[in-house]
């Protein structure tokens, strides 16, 4: 088929790549390729660390998509860091958050390795003394900017549709076109990039005085520090308050921050849905498929979304958990 993919973020580009691999003629339409949430994303492939109460289906979807990432990263020639995720509670109250996460995962058959104060220190010597934590050894991370750059080299990208498509995939992040614009809303995330000669060994997700923070090493002496989360209607901007909260929490957890160079501050909107799950499948308009609403999970779920979109276009298959009709038909 001749297919237009609207949106050149990591989801749209991965969808396009999968469709091309299956023999379809694909044009990606975006006046600012890879300039949205994918540009800001930290690239954590963390289905277990990300899941929370009421979002358990993300664990199933995320684990399935994580299994697809090694092959995708290999095809693109992009390094995949497979050193796991360390959950850390700075004080006793913060450790309760880690313990709740571990208990939730255990109920779904996904075991984490609990760590004492000494265990956290052994796993990550760069961290301050923390009350305890847990290690999720199967998780990974990747650089979304490098992934998008590699995908763009393989894609046919234009600024406007050519008008001859037999099908269209809408993957435009937090700004969907009508009549789907009300299905997602923007949740601003602010994220910092630092350069340091003393980075953590693996992704660290910590709680410091109740404030959540994460550190993602890039392997090039850079660390991604994030992220704030704020629902709003205005364009996303970097705020002084957001930067100060991130730096304060990170400095307590990771003392090496004092010697790090602050390289970049970025803000983008995450595309959120009312139930926290993506919209992947029929849009309600013939020939148009949605691949949207991935919220915090766009990088993680990109390869699974690509398979689901391609399967739907070829066979009509839809995963009911992410079927957009759960929302669109209810609204009607």
BELNOR-V288263 format. One record per run of one state. SS is the DSSP state (alpha for helix, beta for strand, coil for the rest). FROM is the first residue (numbers start at 1). TO is the last residue. If there is no record, write none. Layout:
SS | FROM | TO
SS | FROM | TO
//
This chain:
coil | 1 | 1
beta | 2 | 6
coil | 7 | 9
alpha | 10 | 21
coil | 22 | 24
beta | 25 | 29
coil | 30 | 36
alpha | 37 | 40
coil | 41 | 43
beta | 44 | 45
coil | 46 | 46
alpha | 47 | 50
coil | 51 | 56
alpha | 57 | 76
coil | 77 | 80
beta | 81 | 81
coil | 82 | 84
beta | 85 | 89
coil | 90 | 91
alpha | 92 | 107
coil | 108 | 112
beta | 113 | 115
coil | 116 | 116
alpha | 117 | 123
coil | 124 | 131
beta | 132 | 136
coil | 137 | 139
beta | 140 | 141
coil | 142 | 143
alpha | 144 | 154
coil | 155 | 156
beta | 157 | 158
coil | 159 | 166
beta | 167 | 170
coil | 171 | 180
alpha | 181 | 183
coil | 184 | 184
beta | 185 | 195
coil | 196 | 202
beta | 203 | 208
coil | 209 | 210
beta | 211 | 217
coil | 218 | 221
beta | 222 | 226
coil | 227 | 229
beta | 230 | 231
coil | 232 | 239
alpha | 240 | 253
coil | 254 | 254
alpha | 255 | 259
coil | 260 | 260
beta | 261 | 272
coil | 273 | 278
beta | 279 | 282
coil | 283 | 287
beta | 288 | 292
coil | 293 | 294
alpha | 295 | 315
coil | 316 | 324
alpha | 325 | 331
coil | 332 | 332
//
